[in-house]
Amino acid sequence: MTRVHCFSDDALADLDATGLVAALRAGSVSVPELVEAAIARTEQVDAALGAVAYAAWDRARDEARHPRAGFFSGVPTFVKDNVDVAGMPTQHGSDAFTARPAGQDGDFARMYRSLGLLPLGKTQLSEFGFSGAADHVRLGPVRSPWSPEHYAGASSAGSAALVAAGAVPIAHANDGGGSIRIPAAVNGLVGLKPTRGRLAQDRMMRDMPVRIVSDGVLTRTVRDTAAFYREAEKVWRNPVLAPVGDVTRPSRARLRIAVVTQGIGREPSPEVRELTLATASLLESLGHHVEEIDNPVPASFPEHFVRFWSLLALVITRRGAKDFGPSWDAGRLDNLTLGLARHAARNLHRMPISIAVLRGSARVAARHRASYDITLTPTLATETPLVGHLRPDQDYDEIMGRLMDWVAFTPLQNATGEPAISLPLATTASGLPQGMMLGAGAGREARLLGLAHELEEAIGWPRIQGGEQAG
């Protein structure tokens, strides 16, 4: 299996973001050196991966001379192309309009950049983030650096591919149905979808009837993810939620862990089920109380989630000219977006009940949390599909059926608002990363990060260069 990566002995070496912060403070590297290395690495791999939506090399070089203050000051990164960054277009992975450069940072980018992270540009996504694979009719797919014959997974695929390949150590992602966790699972990364309201968000995300989308990051180490949330809440904090704090080591708490191998309305492949049970055995060997249970979520949940998901597509198609300007041409939307919009239009009379079900899912989750601290599931129901399997010019029903078979676990936390993290705990027989997902109660990111530290310390993560992950 061919792997695509750009790790070398340049200024970035194989350091994670926290390691680069230490190197910068020690004076062994400079910010301009890091930026030049990251640009060179990105150019080296992007022809094979298709991950970059917008390159801002000259702007990054200028900023490297006088980087913003913050814990991550001068650490190169990318931002997913569905949030506004001043001076960069926000194209949302679509050919239906021509975006102009944003006049100012959106709320998330303002917070993100205030940490000192230095964007090199923006990363490719599926059209408006609707598909579980970032595949574009004109541009083609975003490919996994672990195997370019396979997808890099979900709408944050561009960010994930560049982090996994070593171009940057950390990149922005967001998650409306799994798009932090899915690309983390596919690319051997750490991907935490935070509690609803944990981070600042752009208005488009905040105005949804059910706020299913959460922003976050993709990283190669637990300590980078933990450092990001520690620093982010120093800049913007939701007073309703308990602080994440500084989670730097494994938790000592032994937890009640429920293992669920049944997807919501779908079954995982036999291999994925066995890998999940192997992860459960690992947790039990570490002293946690582990119990396999049936999935407590009604089998009708996916129907309601897809109905609400389709409403977002309908809103986009009907408001396109107003929201995206005179260049808007709905005829250039892909089959998945158009099919979702048609599905919503046919089911508008059923939408109130679906919204009520999604809002009510938090009560189902709360009852579950009375008995269990953590829920272990696979992140995805099957091994990563080959490129072409979720091509957006296929028949809508064909695409949706294939998506539902693959993405059978992640949407629940988007409805409940609870946090969940995908960790690179498993590898398929063919050598592909297969993430495992740990979910916790609302506001319990610190619990997830403490357990993630414990698992990383126990077994280490596979890395694309071979062997275990260097920090």
C-alpha positions as CSV (number, residue, x, y, z in Angstrom):
1,M,0.0,0.0,0.0
2,T,1.5,3.3,-1.1
3,R,1.7,6.1,1.5
4,V,2.1,9.8,0.8
5,H,3.8,11.9,3.4
6,C,6.4,14.7,3.6
7,F,8.1,14.2,7.0
8,S,11.8,15.1,6.7
9,D,14.6,16.7,8.7
10,D,13.5,20.2,7.9
11,A,12.4,22.8,10.5
12,L,9.1,20.9,11.1
13,A,10.9,17.5,11.6
14,D,8.3,15.1,13.0
15,L,7.3,17.5,15.8
16,D,3.7,18.0,16.8
17,A,2.4,21.6,17.4
18,T,3.4,21.5,21.1
19,G,6.9,20.3,20.1
20,L,7.1,23.2,17.6
21,V,6.1,25.7,20.4
22,A,9.0,24.3,22.5
23,A,11.4,24.5,19.6
24,L,10.4,28.1,18.9
25,R,10.9,29.1,22.5
26,A,14.3,27.4,22.6
27,G,15.3,29.3,19.5
28,S,16.2,26.2,17.5
29,V,13.8,27.2,14.7
30,S,12.2,30.4,13.6
31,V,8.6,31.1,12.4
32,P,9.7,31.9,8.8
33,E,11.6,28.6,8.7
34,L,8.5,26.8,9.9
35,V,6.3,28.5,7.3
36,E,8.6,27.8,4.4
37,A,8.9,24.2,5.5
38,A,5.1,23.8,5.7
39,I,4.6,25.5,2.3
40,A,7.2,23.2,0.7
41,R,5.7,20.1,2.3
42,T,2.2,21.0,1.2
43,E,3.3,21.6,-2.4
44,Q,5.1,18.2,-2.2
45,V,2.0,16.2,-1.3
46,D,-1.0,18.1,-2.5
47,A,-0.9,17.0,-6.1
48,A,-1.5,13.5,-4.8
49,L,-4.0,14.4,-2.1
50,G,-6.1,17.3,-3.5
51,A,-6.4,18.8,0.0
52,V,-5.8,22.6,-0.6
53,A,-8.8,24.8,-1.6
54,Y,-7.0,28.1,-1.4
55,A,-3.2,28.8,-1.0
56,A,-2.1,32.0,0.7
57,W,1.6,31.5,0.7
58,D,2.7,35.1,0.3
59,R,0.3,36.3,3.0
60,A,1.7,33.6,5.4
61,R,5.2,34.6,4.7
62,D,4.4,38.2,5.5
63,E,2.7,37.2,8.8
64,A,5.7,35.0,9.7
65,R,7.8,38.1,10.0
66,H,5.5,39.4,12.8
67,P,3.4,36.5,14.0
68,R,0.5,37.1,16.3
69,A,1.0,36.4,20.0
70,G,-0.5,33.3,21.6
71,F,0.6,29.9,22.9
72,F,0.8,28.6,19.3
73,S,2.4,31.8,17.9
74,G,3.9,31.0,14.5
75,V,2.7,27.4,14.2
76,P,1.5,26.8,10.6
77,T,-2.0,25.6,10.1
78,F,-4.9,25.5,7.6
79,V,-8.5,26.5,8.0
80,K,-11.4,24.5,6.5
81,D,-13.0,26.4,3.6
82,N,-16.4,26.9,5.3
83,V,-15.5,29.6,7.8
84,D,-14.6,33.1,7.0
85,V,-10.9,34.3,7.2
86,A,-10.3,37.9,6.3
87,G,-8.8,38.3,2.9
88,M,-9.6,34.7,1.8
89,P,-12.6,33.5,-0.2
90,T,-15.0,31.0,1.5
91,Q,-16.1,28.7,-1.3
92,H,-17.8,25.9,0.8
93,G,-16.5,23.2,-1.7
94,S,-19.1,24.3,-4.3
95,D,-19.0,25.4,-7.9
96,A,-22.5,27.1,-7.5
97,F,-21.0,30.6,-7.0
98,T,-17.7,32.5,-7.0
99,A,-16.7,33.6,-3.6
100,R,-15.1,37.0,-2.9
101,P,-12.5,37.4,-0.2
102,A,-14.1,37.8,3.2
103,G,-14.0,41.3,4.7
104,Q,-13.3,40.1,8.2
105,D,-12.6,37.0,10.2
106,G,-15.7,35.0,11.3
107,D,-16.1,34.4,15.0
108,F,-14.3,31.1,14.9
109,A,-11.4,32.3,12.8
110,R,-11.0,35.3,15.1
111,M,-10.6,33.0,18.1
112,Y,-8.5,30.5,16.2
113,R,-6.0,33.1,15.0
114,S,-5.8,34.7,18.4
115,L,-4.1,31.6,19.7
116,G,-1.2,32.5,17.4
117,L,-1.9,29.8,14.8
118,L,-0.7,31.0,11.3
119,P,-3.0,29.9,8.4
120,L,-1.3,29.0,5.1
121,G,-4.7,28.8,3.4
122,K,-7.9,26.9,3.3
123,T,-8.7,23.2,2.9
124,Q,-11.1,21.3,0.6
125,L,-14.4,19.9,1.8
126,S,-17.5,18.2,0.3
127,E,-20.0,20.6,-1.1
128,F,-21.4,22.6,1.9
129,G,-20.1,19.7,4.1
130,F,-23.0,17.4,3.2
131,S,-21.1,14.2,2.2
132,G,-19.0,11.8,4.3
133,A,-16.4,12.1,1.5
134,A,-14.8,15.3,0.1
135,D,-15.4,14.4,-3.5
136,H,-15.9,17.1,-6.1
137,V,-17.4,16.7,-9.6
138,R,-14.8,19.0,-11.2
139,L,-11.8,18.8,-8.8
140,G,-12.0,15.2,-7.8
141,P,-11.6,13.6,-4.3
142,V,-9.5,14.4,-1.3
143,R,-7.4,11.3,-0.9
144,S,-6.0,9.6,2.2
145,P,-2.2,9.9,2.6
146,W,-2.3,6.4,4.1
147,S,-3.7,5.0,0.8
148,P,-4.5,7.5,-2.1
149,E,-6.9,4.9,-3.5
150,H,-9.2,5.6,-0.5
151,Y,-11.0,8.7,0.7
152,A,-9.6,11.0,3.3
153,G,-13.1,11.0,4.9
154,A,-15.9,13.5,5.5
155,S,-16.0,17.2,4.9
156,S,-12.8,18.0,6.9
157,A,-10.9,15.7,4.7
158,G,-8.5,18.4,3.4
159,S,-7.4,19.3,6.8
160,A,-7.0,15.7,7.9
161,A,-5.0,14.7,4.8
162,L,-2.5,17.6,5.4
163,V,-2.0,16.9,9.1
164,A,-1.6,13.1,8.5
165,A,0.8,13.6,5.7
166,G,3.0,15.9,7.9
167,A,2.4,19.2,6.0
168,V,1.2,20.9,9.2
169,P,0.8,19.5,12.8
170,I,-2.7,20.9,13.4
171,A,-5.6,22.1,11.3
172,H,-9.2,23.4,11.7
173,A,-12.1,21.0,11.2
174,N,-15.8,21.1,12.0
175,D,-18.4,18.4,12.6
176,G,-22.1,18.4,11.7
177,G,-22.5,14.6,11.3
178,G,-19.0,13.3,12.1
179,S,-16.6,15.5,10.1
180,I,-14.0,15.9,12.8
181,R,-14.2,12.3,13.9
182,I,-14.5,10.6,10.5
183,P,-11.4,12.0,8.9
184,A,-9.5,11.5,12.2
185,A,-10.6,7.8,12.1
186,V,-9.6,7.4,8.4
187,N,-6.3,9.2,8.7
188,G,-4.9,7.9,12.0
189,L,-5.5,11.2,13.9
190,V,-7.0,12.5,17.1
191,G,-10.3,14.2,16.5
192,L,-12.4,15.7,19.3
193,K,-15.9,17.0,18.6
194,P,-16.5,19.3,21.6
195,T,-19.7,19.9,23.5
196,R,-22.2,22.2,21.8
197,G,-21.3,25.8,22.5
198,R,-17.7,25.0,23.7
199,L,-16.0,27.2,21.1
200,A,-16.9,30.4,19.3
201,Q,-18.8,29.8,16.0
202,D,-19.7,31.7,12.9
203,R,-23.3,32.9,12.6
204,M,-24.3,30.4,9.9
205,M,-23.6,27.6,12.4
206,R,-25.2,29.3,15.4
207,D,-28.5,30.0,13.6
208,M,-29.5,26.4,12.9
209,P,-32.7,25.2,14.5
210,V,-30.6,22.4,16.1
211,R,-27.0,23.4,16.5
212,I,-25.5,20.2,15.2
213,V,-22.2,21.7,14.0
214,S,-19.2,22.0,16.3
215,D,-15.8,23.4,15.3
216,G,-12.5,22.0,16.5
217,V,-9.1,20.7,15.3
218,L,-7.4,17.6,13.9
219,T,-4.0,16.7,15.4
220,R,-1.5,13.8,15.6
221,T,-1.3,13.8,19.4
222,V,-3.6,14.0,22.3
223,R,-1.4,16.7,23.9
224,D,-2.0,19.0,20.9
225,T,-5.7,18.6,21.1
226,A,-5.7,19.2,24.9
227,A,-3.5,22.2,24.5
228,F,-5.8,23.7,21.8
229,Y,-8.9,23.5,24.1
230,R,-6.9,24.8,27.1
231,E,-5.8,27.8,25.2
232,A,-9.0,28.4,23.4
233,E,-11.0,28.8,26.6
234,K,-8.6,31.5,27.7
235,V,-9.7,33.5,24.7
236,W,-13.4,32.6,24.5
237,R,-15.2,30.7,27.3
238,N,-18.8,29.5,27.6
239,P,-19.7,30.1,31.3
240,V,-22.4,27.4,31.2
241,L,-19.9,24.6,30.6
242,A,-17.3,23.3,33.1
243,P,-13.8,24.4,31.9
244,V,-11.7,21.8,30.1
245,G,-8.6,23.0,31.9
246,D,-5.0,21.8,31.5
247,V,-5.2,18.0,30.8
248,T,-1.6,16.9,30.4
249,R,-1.6,13.3,31.7
250,P,-3.8,10.2,32.0
251,S,-6.7,10.4,34.4
252,R,-6.5,8.1,37.5
253,A,-10.3,7.6,37.6
254,R,-11.5,4.1,36.6
255,L,-14.6,4.6,34.5
256,R,-17.8,2.8,33.7
257,I,-17.6,2.1,30.0
258,A,-20.5,0.9,27.8
259,V,-19.5,-0.8,24.6
260,V,-21.9,-0.5,21.6
261,T,-21.1,-2.3,18.4
262,Q,-24.5,-1.9,16.8
263,G,-24.8,1.2,14.6
264,I,-28.0,3.2,14.6
265,G,-30.1,1.2,12.1
266,R,-27.0,-0.4,10.6
267,E,-24.5,-3.1,11.6
268,P,-20.8,-2.7,11.4
269,S,-18.6,-5.1,9.4
270,P,-17.5,-8.2,11.3
271,E,-13.9,-6.9,11.2
272,V,-14.9,-3.5,12.7
273,R,-16.9,-5.2,15.4
274,E,-13.9,-7.4,16.4
275,L,-11.6,-4.3,16.4
276,T,-14.1,-2.6,18.7
277,L,-14.2,-5.5,21.1
278,A,-10.4,-5.6,21.1
279,T,-10.4,-1.9,22.2
280,A,-12.9,-2.8,24.9
281,S,-10.5,-5.5,26.1
282,L,-7.7,-3.0,26.2
283,L,-9.8,-0.7,28.3
284,E,-10.7,-3.5,30.7
285,S,-7.0,-4.5,31.0
286,L,-6.4,-0.9,32.1
287,G,-8.8,-1.4,35.0
288,H,-12.0,0.2,33.7
289,H,-15.4,-1.5,34.1
290,V,-16.5,-2.4,30.6
291,E,-19.9,-3.7,29.7
292,E,-21.3,-4.5,26.2
293,I,-24.9,-3.2,25.8
294,D,-27.4,-2.8,23.0
295,N,-27.6,0.5,21.3
296,P,-30.0,2.6,23.4
297,V,-30.9,4.9,20.4
298,P,-34.1,4.2,18.5
299,A,-33.6,2.8,15.0
300,S,-35.7,5.7,13.6
301,F,-33.0,8.3,14.6
302,P,-31.2,8.3,11.2
303,E,-34.4,9.1,9.4
304,H,-34.9,12.2,11.5
305,F,-31.3,13.2,11.3
306,V,-31.3,13.0,7.5
307,R,-34.5,14.9,7.3
308,F,-33.0,17.8,9.3
309,W,-29.7,17.5,7.3
310,S,-31.7,17.8,4.2
311,L,-33.4,21.0,5.5
312,L,-30.0,22.7,5.6
313,A,-29.6,21.9,1.9
314,L,-33.1,23.2,1.1
315,V,-32.2,26.5,2.9
316,I,-29.0,26.8,0.9
317,T,-30.7,26.2,-2.5
318,R,-33.5,28.7,-1.7
319,R,-31.3,31.4,-0.2
320,G,-28.3,30.9,-2.4
321,A,-28.5,34.2,-4.4
322,K,-29.1,36.2,-1.2
323,D,-26.4,34.6,0.8
324,F,-23.7,34.0,-1.9
325,G,-24.3,36.8,-4.4
326,P,-25.3,37.3,-8.0
327,S,-23.0,34.6,-9.3
328,W,-25.2,31.9,-7.7
329,D,-26.3,29.1,-10.0
330,A,-28.2,26.3,-8.3
331,G,-27.8,24.2,-11.5
332,R,-24.2,23.7,-10.6
333,L,-24.8,22.1,-7.2
334,D,-24.0,18.4,-7.0
335,N,-26.5,15.6,-6.9
336,L,-26.2,15.0,-3.2
337,T,-27.0,18.6,-2.3
338,L,-29.9,18.8,-4.8
339,G,-31.2,15.4,-3.7
340,L,-31.2,16.5,-0.1
341,A,-33.0,19.7,-0.9
342,R,-35.7,17.7,-2.8
343,H,-36.0,15.3,0.2
344,A,-36.6,18.2,2.5
345,A,-39.2,19.8,0.3
346,R,-41.1,16.6,0.2
347,N,-41.0,16.2,3.9
348,L,-41.5,19.8,5.3
349,H,-44.7,18.7,7.0
350,R,-42.7,16.1,9.0
351,M,-39.8,18.5,9.8
352,P,-41.2,19.7,13.2
353,I,-41.3,16.2,14.6
354,S,-37.7,15.5,13.4
355,I,-36.5,18.7,15.0
356,A,-38.3,17.7,18.2
357,V,-36.7,14.2,18.1
358,L,-33.2,15.6,17.6
359,R,-33.7,18.1,20.5
360,G,-35.1,15.3,22.7
361,S,-32.1,13.1,22.0
362,A,-30.3,14.9,24.8
363,R,-32.8,13.4,27.3
364,V,-32.0,9.9,26.0
365,A,-28.3,10.6,26.4
366,A,-28.8,11.9,29.9
367,R,-30.5,8.6,31.0
368,H,-27.6,6.7,29.5
369,R,-25.1,8.8,31.3
370,A,-26.7,7.9,34.6
371,S,-25.2,4.4,34.2
372,Y,-22.1,5.0,32.2
373,D,-19.3,7.5,32.1
374,I,-18.0,6.7,28.6
375,T,-19.5,5.0,25.6
376,L,-17.1,3.1,23.2
377,T,-18.2,2.6,19.6
378,P,-16.3,2.3,16.3
379,T,-16.1,5.7,14.6
380,L,-17.3,4.2,11.3
381,A,-19.1,1.0,10.5
382,T,-16.8,-0.3,7.8
383,E,-13.3,0.2,6.4
384,T,-12.7,3.4,4.4
385,P,-14.3,3.3,1.0
386,L,-12.3,3.4,-2.2
387,V,-12.4,6.6,-4.2
388,G,-15.4,6.7,-6.4
389,H,-17.7,4.9,-4.0
390,L,-19.3,8.2,-2.8
391,R,-18.9,10.2,-6.1
392,P,-21.3,13.1,-6.0
393,D,-22.5,12.8,-9.5
394,Q,-24.2,9.4,-8.8
395,D,-27.9,9.0,-8.1
396,Y,-28.9,10.6,-4.8
397,D,-30.5,7.4,-3.4
398,E,-27.3,5.4,-4.2
399,I,-25.1,8.0,-2.5
400,M,-27.3,8.2,0.6
401,G,-27.6,4.4,1.0
402,R,-23.8,4.1,0.9
403,L,-23.3,7.0,3.3
404,M,-25.7,5.5,5.8
405,D,-24.0,2.1,5.7
406,W,-20.6,3.8,6.5
407,V,-21.6,6.7,8.8
408,A,-23.8,4.8,11.3
409,F,-22.3,6.0,14.6
410,T,-21.2,9.6,14.6
411,P,-24.4,11.7,14.0
412,L,-25.8,11.0,17.5
413,Q,-23.5,13.4,19.3
414,N,-24.3,16.2,16.8
415,A,-27.9,15.9,18.0
416,T,-27.3,15.5,21.7
417,G,-24.5,18.1,21.8
418,E,-22.3,15.8,23.8
419,P,-18.5,15.5,23.1
420,A,-16.9,12.5,21.4
421,I,-13.4,11.8,20.4
422,S,-12.0,9.5,17.7
423,L,-8.6,7.9,18.4
424,P,-6.3,5.8,16.1
425,L,-6.8,2.7,18.2
426,A,-7.2,0.1,15.4
427,T,-5.8,-0.9,12.1
428,T,-7.6,-3.1,9.5
429,A,-6.2,-6.2,8.0
430,S,-5.4,-4.2,4.9
431,G,-3.3,-1.7,6.9
432,L,-5.8,1.2,7.0
433,P,-6.4,3.3,10.2
434,Q,-9.8,2.5,11.8
435,G,-10.7,4.9,14.5
436,M,-12.5,4.1,17.7
437,M,-14.9,6.6,19.3
438,L,-15.3,7.5,22.9
439,G,-18.3,9.6,23.9
440,A,-19.0,11.3,27.2
441,G,-21.6,13.5,28.9
442,A,-22.0,17.2,28.0
443,G,-19.1,19.3,29.3
444,R,-16.9,16.2,29.9
445,E,-14.1,16.9,27.4
446,A,-11.5,16.7,30.2
447,R,-12.7,13.2,31.0
448,L,-12.3,12.2,27.3
449,L,-8.8,13.8,27.1
450,G,-7.6,12.1,30.3
451,L,-8.7,8.7,28.9
452,A,-7.2,9.5,25.5
453,H,-3.8,10.3,27.2
454,E,-4.0,6.9,29.0
455,L,-4.6,5.0,25.8
456,E,-1.9,6.9,23.9
457,E,0.5,6.2,26.7
458,A,-0.5,2.5,26.8
459,I,-0.1,1.6,23.1
460,G,1.1,4.7,21.1
461,W,-0.4,5.7,17.8
462,P,0.7,4.2,14.4
463,R,2.3,6.8,12.3
464,I,2.5,7.1,8.5
465,Q,6.3,6.8,8.4
466,G,6.1,3.5,10.3
467,G,6.4,2.7,14.0
468,E,4.8,4.8,16.7
469,Q,4.1,8.5,16.8
470,A,6.9,10.8,17.7
471,G,6.0,13.8,19.9
